[in-house]
Amino acid sequence: MRSLLNSQQVDDISQNELYQRGSLDCKDGPKYDNHEPIDSAEEARVVRKIDFMILPYLAVCYAFFYIDKTTLSYAAIFGIREDLKIHGQQYSWLSSIFYFGFLAWALPTNFLMQRFPIGKYLGANIFMWGALLMCQAAATNFTTLAVLRALSGAAEACSDPAFMIITSMWYSRRQQPIRMGLWYTANGFGIALGGLLGYGIGHIKAGLPSWKFEFLIIGALCSIWGIVMMIFLPDSPVTAKGLDEREKRIAVERLRDNQTGIENKHLKWYQVREAFTDYKTYLFFVLGFFGNVPNGGISNFGTIIIKGFGFSTLVTTLMQVPYGILIAISILVCVFLNDKFAANGRQTRCYFILLFLLPNISGSFGLAFLNADNKAGRLMCYYLTGPYNAAFVMVLSLTTANVAGHSKKVVTNAVLFLGYCAGNIAGPFFYKTSQSPRYQLGIWSMIVSHLAEVCIILLLRMLLSRENNRRDRIQSALPGGLEGRDLNATAFTDLTDRENENFRYIY
């Protein structure tokens, strides 16, 4: 049995301070005794309710994220390069400039996200992102399209960091990989849905080229979903309209073991400084970079590679459907297997990252060495590059689980996605027009990036394991030992993972 936090009228101070004091920001709600018990069945019921309140909004939004990233790829096979006279490396620049906008706005948007209600801020950015996507249909030359894509990247800069903050705000560290996997799985379904939408859009016979309909239809759907998120996505467990007062306390109390706090609206500069002196921040940056050099290439050149196997334009769009389904299945298998092993107390996240990098490495080698006339084999190798998405989900879960202190978490998430941007910027430039459709340099960039990831993950696992052992030795020597630690004293104090000796890393 577990105890609930009591309630009292409070002023507008940071939520972590309220949680530490045993209070919730519920000015008119009833008060609960500090020892009111909850059982596992009641907690499970609240978790199911939270799942339905949070995951559908994030999943649909994430599907649109990937559909958006592939709109340029579909526009390429629908004739945008010819219509706008895009030549040479200009297409690669269009692929990369999206992430220049993302890169430029990554840190500011993360700080704004800490200040504003996160659900509404995320929804507003999704609305703007869809509107800018629709504007791309009006582009008449390379320059106009490049500017619009940079602005679209800035609008999307809050997306993944916001998803990570929301997941860590609502779920225990043990539950985070599965929930991340569930909304990230929509990435795969987004690829499949994008293929079906592309096939349908390719059949539209009207006064506009098909590539314009690609931008208009998908942009309109994104903007509509942004409005839905602004209205219905909760900003925090404290203010969620879908939970009653008791359920809000359960939602908070169940996160006590995280030792990471929930949310804090006040920027703490010492935590910002600590983030930039923590080796994990830089390892997450490098993981973000190497994990997304392949993504930057495949998401923009995947349809061109498939078309190079000899398929027609419309059949090429359909060939993305099994690729997306494979990605979705890979993510679900990865997170549920990890959860099964974690239930026995095993530290397996890094091992599952390595396991789900193996198909990508194998597929990349196949694309590099199989003969051009072996179209079936090369298509299967292309599909094998999909499971890297499962590995990246686990990288995201490492970040949310191993950084404490809200301001530090915001900075670390931003730095991870600076690496993400840099990788996506660099990726397309390895795909030289002169090497189409085999793109030998692009394929080798995937191989090198994945092998670098393997080395970094092994290093991170060793460092986190060593730090856990160091803390165990120190606290074992104190009166009361490990069993005598007061975990409640540090659960909601907004301490960083370095400050909080009760914190243990997950790897």
C-alpha positions as CSV (number, residue, x, y, z in Angstrom):
1,M,0.0,0.0,0.0
2,R,1.1,3.6,-0.7
3,S,0.2,6.9,0.8
4,L,-1.4,10.0,-1.0
5,L,-0.2,13.6,-0.8
6,N,-2.4,15.9,1.2
7,S,-3.9,19.1,-0.3
8,Q,-4.1,22.7,0.8
9,Q,-4.7,26.1,-0.9
10,V,-1.5,27.3,-2.5
11,D,0.0,30.2,-4.3
12,D,1.5,30.0,-7.8
13,I,4.9,28.5,-6.9
14,S,6.8,25.7,-8.5
15,Q,5.0,22.3,-8.7
16,N,8.1,20.4,-7.4
17,E,8.1,22.6,-4.3
18,L,4.4,21.7,-3.8
19,Y,5.1,18.0,-4.2
20,Q,7.9,18.2,-1.8
21,R,5.6,19.8,0.8
22,G,2.9,17.3,0.1
23,S,0.6,19.7,-1.7
24,L,-1.1,20.0,-5.0
25,D,-2.2,23.1,-6.9
26,C,-5.9,22.4,-6.4
27,K,-7.4,25.5,-4.8
28,D,-10.9,24.3,-4.4
29,G,-10.5,20.6,-4.2
30,P,-11.0,18.5,-1.0
31,K,-8.2,17.7,1.4
32,Y,-6.8,14.2,1.8
33,D,-5.1,12.8,4.8
34,N,-1.4,12.3,4.3
35,H,-1.8,8.5,4.9
36,E,-4.8,7.8,2.7
37,P,-3.9,4.5,1.0
38,I,-4.1,3.5,-2.6
39,D,-3.7,-0.1,-3.9
40,S,-2.1,-1.4,-7.1
41,A,-5.5,-2.0,-8.8
42,E,-6.5,1.7,-8.2
43,E,-3.1,2.8,-9.5
44,A,-3.5,0.6,-12.6
45,R,-6.9,2.1,-13.3
46,V,-5.4,5.6,-13.1
47,V,-2.6,4.7,-15.4
48,R,-5.0,3.3,-18.0
49,K,-6.9,6.6,-17.8
50,I,-3.7,8.6,-18.3
51,D,-2.8,6.4,-21.3
52,F,-6.0,7.4,-23.0
53,M,-5.5,11.0,-22.1
54,I,-2.0,11.3,-23.4
55,L,-0.9,8.6,-25.8
56,P,-3.4,9.0,-28.7
57,Y,-2.6,12.7,-29.0
58,L,1.1,12.1,-29.1
59,A,0.8,9.1,-31.4
60,V,-1.3,10.9,-34.0
61,C,1.0,13.9,-33.8
62,Y,4.1,11.8,-34.3
63,A,2.6,10.1,-37.3
64,F,2.2,13.6,-38.8
65,F,5.8,14.4,-38.0
66,Y,7.2,11.6,-40.2
67,I,4.6,12.2,-42.9
68,D,5.8,15.8,-43.0
69,K,9.4,14.8,-43.2
70,T,8.7,12.6,-46.2
71,T,6.5,15.1,-48.1
72,L,9.6,16.5,-49.8
73,S,10.6,13.0,-50.8
74,Y,7.1,12.3,-52.3
75,A,7.1,15.8,-53.9
76,A,10.4,14.8,-55.6
77,I,8.9,11.9,-57.4
78,F,5.8,13.9,-58.2
79,G,7.9,16.5,-60.1
80,I,8.7,19.3,-57.8
81,R,12.4,19.3,-58.9
82,E,11.4,19.8,-62.5
83,D,8.7,22.4,-61.8
84,L,10.9,24.6,-59.5
85,K,14.1,23.9,-61.5
86,I,15.8,22.3,-58.5
87,H,19.1,20.9,-59.6
88,G,22.4,19.5,-58.3
89,Q,22.8,19.7,-54.5
90,Q,19.8,22.0,-54.1
91,Y,17.5,19.1,-53.2
92,S,20.0,18.0,-50.5
93,W,19.9,21.6,-49.2
94,L,16.1,21.5,-49.1
95,S,16.3,18.3,-47.1
96,S,18.8,19.8,-44.7
97,I,17.6,23.4,-44.3
98,F,14.5,22.2,-42.4
99,Y,17.0,21.1,-39.6
100,F,18.8,24.4,-39.7
101,G,15.5,26.0,-38.6
102,F,15.1,23.3,-36.0
103,L,18.7,23.8,-34.9
104,A,18.4,27.6,-34.6
105,W,15.2,27.4,-32.5
106,A,16.0,24.3,-30.4
107,L,17.3,26.0,-27.2
108,P,14.9,29.0,-27.2
109,T,11.8,26.7,-27.7
110,N,12.9,24.4,-24.9
111,F,13.1,27.4,-22.5
112,L,9.8,28.7,-23.7
113,M,8.3,25.2,-23.2
114,Q,9.4,25.4,-19.6
115,R,7.6,28.7,-19.1
116,F,4.3,28.0,-20.9
117,P,1.6,25.3,-20.5
118,I,3.3,22.5,-22.4
119,G,0.1,21.0,-24.0
120,K,-1.0,24.4,-25.4
121,Y,2.5,25.4,-26.5
122,L,3.0,22.1,-28.3
123,G,-0.4,22.4,-30.0
124,A,0.2,26.0,-31.1
125,N,3.5,24.9,-32.7
126,I,1.9,22.0,-34.5
127,F,-0.7,24.4,-35.9
128,M,2.0,26.8,-37.2
129,W,4.0,23.9,-38.6
130,G,1.0,22.7,-40.7
131,A,0.2,26.2,-41.9
132,L,3.8,26.6,-43.1
133,L,3.6,23.2,-44.8
134,M,0.6,24.4,-46.8
135,C,2.4,27.5,-47.7
136,Q,5.1,25.4,-49.4
137,A,2.5,24.5,-52.1
138,A,2.8,28.2,-53.2
139,A,6.6,28.1,-53.6
140,T,7.7,29.1,-57.1
141,N,11.5,28.7,-56.7
142,F,14.2,27.1,-54.6
143,T,14.7,30.2,-52.4
144,T,11.1,30.5,-51.3
145,L,10.8,26.8,-50.6
146,A,14.0,26.8,-48.6
147,V,12.8,29.7,-46.4
148,L,9.5,28.0,-45.7
149,R,11.2,24.7,-44.9
150,A,13.5,26.5,-42.4
151,L,10.5,28.1,-40.7
152,S,8.8,24.7,-40.6
153,G,11.8,23.2,-38.9
154,A,11.7,26.0,-36.2
155,A,8.0,25.2,-35.6
156,E,8.8,21.5,-35.1
157,A,11.8,22.1,-32.8
158,C,9.7,21.7,-29.7
159,S,8.1,18.4,-30.7
160,D,10.3,15.6,-29.6
161,P,11.6,17.4,-26.5
162,A,8.0,18.2,-25.5
163,F,7.1,14.5,-26.0
164,M,10.0,13.5,-23.7
165,I,9.0,16.0,-21.0
166,I,5.4,14.9,-21.1
167,T,6.3,11.2,-20.9
168,S,8.6,11.8,-17.9
169,M,5.9,14.0,-16.3
170,W,3.2,11.3,-16.4
171,Y,5.1,7.9,-16.2
172,S,7.5,6.1,-14.0
173,R,11.0,5.5,-15.4
174,R,10.1,1.8,-15.8
175,Q,7.0,2.7,-17.8
176,Q,8.7,5.3,-20.0
177,P,10.3,3.1,-22.7
178,I,6.9,1.4,-23.5
179,R,5.0,4.7,-23.6
180,M,7.7,6.2,-25.8
181,G,7.6,3.2,-28.0
182,L,3.8,3.5,-28.3
183,W,3.9,7.1,-29.5
184,Y,7.1,6.6,-31.6
185,T,5.5,3.5,-33.2
186,A,3.3,6.0,-35.0
187,N,6.5,7.0,-36.8
188,G,6.3,3.6,-38.7
189,F,2.5,4.0,-39.2
190,G,3.2,7.5,-40.5
191,I,5.5,6.1,-43.1
192,A,2.9,3.5,-44.1
193,L,0.1,6.1,-44.1
194,G,2.3,8.6,-46.0
195,G,2.8,5.9,-48.7
196,L,-1.0,5.4,-48.9
197,L,-1.6,9.2,-49.0
198,G,1.0,9.6,-51.6
199,Y,-0.6,6.9,-53.7
200,G,-4.0,8.5,-53.4
201,I,-2.7,12.0,-54.0
202,G,-0.9,10.8,-57.1
203,H,-4.3,9.8,-58.6
204,I,-5.8,13.3,-58.1
205,K,-6.5,14.8,-61.5
206,A,-7.0,18.5,-61.0
207,G,-5.5,21.9,-62.0
208,L,-2.6,21.6,-59.6
209,P,0.5,19.3,-59.7
210,S,0.4,16.3,-57.4
211,W,3.2,17.7,-55.2
212,K,1.1,20.8,-54.4
213,F,-1.7,18.6,-53.2
214,E,0.9,16.7,-51.0
215,F,1.7,19.9,-49.1
216,L,-1.8,21.2,-49.0
217,I,-3.6,18.1,-47.7
218,I,-1.0,17.0,-45.2
219,G,-0.5,20.6,-43.9
220,A,-4.2,21.1,-43.4
221,L,-4.4,17.8,-41.4
222,C,-1.5,18.9,-39.2
223,S,-3.0,22.3,-38.4
224,I,-6.4,20.7,-37.5
225,W,-4.6,18.3,-35.1
226,G,-2.7,21.2,-33.6
227,I,-6.0,22.8,-32.6
228,V,-7.2,19.5,-31.2
229,M,-4.1,19.2,-29.0
230,M,-4.4,22.8,-27.7
231,I,-7.9,22.0,-26.5
232,F,-7.6,18.5,-25.2
233,L,-4.0,17.6,-24.3
234,P,-3.4,18.1,-20.5
235,D,-0.6,20.4,-19.4
236,S,0.3,18.5,-16.2
237,P,-1.0,15.9,-13.7
238,V,-2.0,18.8,-11.5
239,T,-4.2,20.6,-13.9
240,A,-5.6,17.7,-15.9
241,K,-9.4,18.1,-16.3
242,G,-9.8,14.4,-16.9
243,L,-8.7,13.5,-13.4
244,D,-10.5,14.1,-10.2
245,E,-8.6,15.3,-7.1
246,R,-7.8,11.8,-5.8
247,E,-6.6,10.6,-9.2
248,K,-4.3,13.7,-9.5
249,R,-2.7,12.7,-6.2
250,I,-2.3,9.1,-7.4
251,A,-0.8,10.4,-10.7
252,V,1.8,12.3,-8.8
253,E,2.5,10.0,-5.9
254,R,3.2,7.0,-8.2
255,L,6.2,8.9,-9.6
256,R,7.9,9.3,-6.2
257,D,10.4,6.5,-7.0
258,N,11.6,8.3,-10.2
259,Q,13.6,10.8,-8.0
260,T,13.3,13.3,-10.9
261,G,10.5,15.5,-9.8
262,I,7.6,16.4,-12.1
263,E,7.8,19.9,-13.4
264,N,9.3,23.3,-12.4
265,K,8.4,26.6,-14.2
266,H,11.4,28.4,-12.8
267,L,14.6,28.3,-14.8
268,K,17.5,27.3,-12.5
269,W,20.8,28.6,-14.0
270,Y,23.0,26.3,-11.9
271,Q,21.2,23.3,-13.5
272,V,21.9,24.8,-16.9
273,R,25.6,25.1,-16.1
274,E,25.6,21.6,-14.7
275,A,24.1,20.2,-17.9
276,F,27.0,21.6,-19.9
277,T,29.6,20.2,-17.5
278,D,28.0,16.7,-17.6
279,Y,29.6,14.1,-19.9
280,K,26.1,12.6,-20.5
281,T,25.0,15.7,-22.3
282,Y,27.8,15.4,-24.9
283,L,27.3,11.7,-25.3
284,F,23.6,12.2,-25.9
285,F,24.5,14.9,-28.5
286,V,26.8,12.5,-30.3
287,L,24.2,9.7,-30.2
288,G,21.6,12.2,-31.6
289,F,24.1,13.0,-34.4
290,F,25.1,9.5,-35.4
291,G,21.6,8.1,-34.9
292,N,20.2,10.6,-37.4
293,V,22.8,10.8,-40.2
294,P,21.1,7.7,-41.6
295,N,17.7,9.1,-40.9
296,G,18.5,12.4,-42.8
297,G,19.4,10.4,-45.9
298,I,16.8,7.7,-45.9
299,S,13.8,9.9,-45.1
300,N,14.6,12.2,-48.0
301,F,16.1,9.8,-50.5
302,G,14.3,6.5,-49.6
303,T,11.7,6.9,-52.4
304,I,14.4,7.8,-54.9
305,I,16.4,4.7,-53.9
306,I,13.3,2.5,-54.2
307,K,12.4,4.0,-57.6
308,G,15.9,3.2,-58.7
309,F,15.0,-0.5,-58.3
310,G,12.8,-0.1,-61.3
311,F,9.4,0.6,-59.8
312,S,6.9,3.1,-61.2
313,T,6.2,6.4,-59.3
314,L,2.9,5.2,-57.8
315,V,4.2,1.7,-56.9
316,T,7.2,3.4,-55.2
317,T,4.8,5.1,-52.8
318,L,3.2,1.8,-51.9
319,M,6.6,0.2,-51.3
320,Q,6.9,2.5,-48.3
321,V,3.9,0.8,-46.6
322,P,5.7,-2.5,-45.5
323,Y,8.8,-0.4,-44.5
324,G,6.6,1.6,-42.1
325,I,4.9,-1.5,-40.7
326,L,8.3,-3.1,-40.1
327,I,9.4,0.0,-38.2
328,A,6.3,-0.1,-36.0
329,I,6.7,-3.8,-35.2
330,S,10.4,-3.4,-34.4
331,I,9.7,-0.6,-31.9
332,L,6.9,-2.5,-30.2
333,V,9.0,-5.7,-30.0
334,C,12.0,-3.7,-28.6
335,V,10.1,-1.8,-25.8
336,F,8.0,-4.8,-24.7
337,L,11.0,-7.2,-24.6
338,N,13.0,-4.6,-22.6
339,D,10.1,-4.2,-20.2
340,K,9.9,-7.9,-19.7
341,F,13.6,-8.1,-18.8
342,A,13.5,-4.9,-16.7
343,A,10.7,-6.5,-14.6
344,N,13.4,-8.8,-13.2
345,G,15.6,-5.9,-12.3
346,R,18.0,-6.2,-15.3
347,Q,19.7,-3.3,-16.9
348,T,19.0,-4.0,-20.6
349,R,18.3,-0.7,-22.4
350,C,21.8,-0.4,-23.9
351,Y,21.8,-4.0,-25.0
352,F,18.5,-3.6,-26.8
353,I,19.9,-0.5,-28.6
354,L,22.7,-2.7,-29.8
355,L,20.4,-5.5,-30.8
356,F,18.2,-3.3,-32.9
357,L,21.1,-1.7,-34.6
358,L,22.2,-5.1,-36.1
359,P,19.6,-5.2,-38.8
360,N,20.4,-1.7,-39.9
361,I,24.1,-2.5,-40.2
362,S,23.4,-5.7,-42.1
363,G,21.0,-3.9,-44.5
364,S,23.4,-1.1,-45.1
365,F,26.2,-3.6,-46.0
366,G,23.7,-5.3,-48.3
367,L,22.9,-2.1,-50.1
368,A,26.6,-1.3,-50.4
369,F,27.7,-4.7,-51.9
370,L,24.7,-6.4,-53.6
371,N,24.7,-6.1,-57.4
372,A,22.4,-3.5,-59.0
373,D,20.4,-6.2,-60.8
374,N,19.5,-7.9,-57.5
375,K,16.5,-5.8,-57.0
376,A,14.6,-8.1,-54.6
377,G,17.7,-8.4,-52.3
378,R,18.4,-4.7,-52.4
379,L,14.7,-3.9,-51.5
380,M,14.9,-6.3,-48.5
381,C,18.2,-4.7,-47.4
382,Y,16.5,-1.3,-47.6
383,Y,13.7,-2.5,-45.4
384,L,16.3,-3.8,-42.9
385,T,17.4,-0.1,-42.3
386,G,14.1,0.5,-40.5
387,P,14.7,-1.0,-37.1
388,Y,17.1,1.8,-36.2
389,N,14.0,3.7,-35.1
390,A,13.6,1.2,-32.2
391,A,17.2,1.8,-31.2
392,F,16.5,5.6,-31.1
393,V,13.4,5.1,-29.0
394,M,15.6,3.5,-26.4
395,V,18.2,6.3,-26.7
396,L,15.3,8.7,-25.9
397,S,14.3,6.6,-22.9
398,L,18.0,6.7,-21.6
399,T,17.8,10.5,-21.7
400,T,14.5,10.9,-19.8
401,A,15.5,8.2,-17.2
402,N,19.0,9.5,-16.5
403,V,18.7,13.3,-16.1
404,A,17.0,14.9,-13.1
405,G,16.3,18.5,-12.3
406,H,13.8,20.1,-14.6
407,S,16.0,22.9,-16.0
408,K,18.8,20.4,-16.6
409,K,16.4,18.0,-18.3
410,V,15.2,20.8,-20.6
411,V,18.8,21.6,-21.6
412,T,19.9,18.0,-22.1
413,N,16.9,17.3,-24.2
414,A,17.7,20.4,-26.3
415,V,21.3,19.3,-26.8
416,L,20.2,15.8,-27.8
417,F,18.1,17.3,-30.5
418,L,20.9,19.7,-31.6
419,G,22.7,16.5,-32.4
420,Y,19.6,15.1,-34.0
421,C,19.4,18.3,-36.2
422,A,23.1,18.1,-37.1
423,G,22.8,14.5,-38.1
424,N,19.7,15.2,-40.3
425,I,21.5,18.2,-41.8
426,A,24.6,16.2,-42.7
427,G,22.9,13.0,-43.8
428,P,21.5,14.2,-47.2
429,F,24.8,15.6,-48.3
430,F,26.3,12.1,-48.4
431,Y,23.8,11.3,-51.2
432,K,25.5,12.7,-54.3
433,T,23.4,13.3,-57.4
434,S,26.1,11.8,-59.5
435,Q,25.8,8.5,-57.6
436,S,22.0,8.1,-58.0
437,P,20.3,5.7,-57.5
438,R,22.9,3.5,-55.6
439,Y,24.3,6.4,-53.5
440,Q,27.4,4.5,-52.4
441,L,28.7,7.4,-50.2
442,G,25.3,7.7,-48.6
443,I,25.1,4.0,-47.8
444,W,28.6,4.1,-46.2
445,S,27.6,7.0,-44.1
446,M,24.9,4.8,-42.6
447,I,27.4,2.0,-41.9
448,V,29.9,4.3,-40.2
449,S,27.2,6.1,-38.2
450,H,25.7,2.9,-36.8
451,L,29.2,1.5,-35.9
452,A,30.0,4.7,-34.1
453,E,26.7,4.4,-32.2
454,V,27.7,0.9,-31.0
455,C,30.9,2.3,-29.5
456,I,29.2,5.2,-27.8
457,I,26.5,3.1,-26.3
458,L,29.1,0.7,-24.8
459,L,31.0,3.6,-23.3
460,L,27.8,5.2,-21.8
461,R,26.8,1.9,-20.3
462,M,30.2,1.4,-18.7
463,L,30.2,5.0,-17.2
464,L,26.6,4.8,-15.8
465,S,27.3,1.4,-14.3
466,R,30.5,2.7,-12.7
467,E,28.6,5.7,-11.2
468,N,25.9,3.5,-9.7
469,N,28.5,1.2,-8.1
470,R,30.3,4.3,-6.7
471,R,27.0,5.6,-5.1
472,D,26.2,2.2,-3.7
473,R,29.6,1.9,-2.0
474,I,29.3,5.4,-0.4
475,Q,25.8,4.9,0.9
476,S,26.4,1.4,2.1
477,A,29.1,2.8,4.4
478,L,26.6,5.3,6.0
479,P,24.5,4.4,9.0
480,G,21.5,2.4,7.9
481,G,23.2,1.4,4.6
482,L,21.3,1.3,1.3
483,E,18.2,0.1,3.0
484,G,18.2,3.1,5.3
485,R,18.1,5.7,2.7
486,D,15.3,8.3,2.9
487,L,14.0,8.2,-0.7
488,N,11.0,10.3,0.2
489,A,13.1,13.3,1.2
490,T,14.5,13.7,-2.3
491,A,11.6,12.5,-4.5
492,F,10.1,15.9,-5.5
493,T,12.9,18.3,-4.6
494,D,14.0,19.1,-8.2
495,L,17.5,18.1,-7.4
496,T,19.7,17.1,-10.4
497,D,21.0,13.6,-10.8
498,R,24.4,14.7,-9.6
499,E,23.0,16.4,-6.5
500,N,20.7,13.6,-5.5
501,E,22.8,10.7,-4.1
502,N,19.6,8.6,-4.0
503,F,19.4,8.7,-7.8
504,R,20.4,5.6,-9.7
505,Y,21.0,5.5,-13.4
506,I,19.3,3.1,-15.8
507,Y,21.2,1.6,-18.7
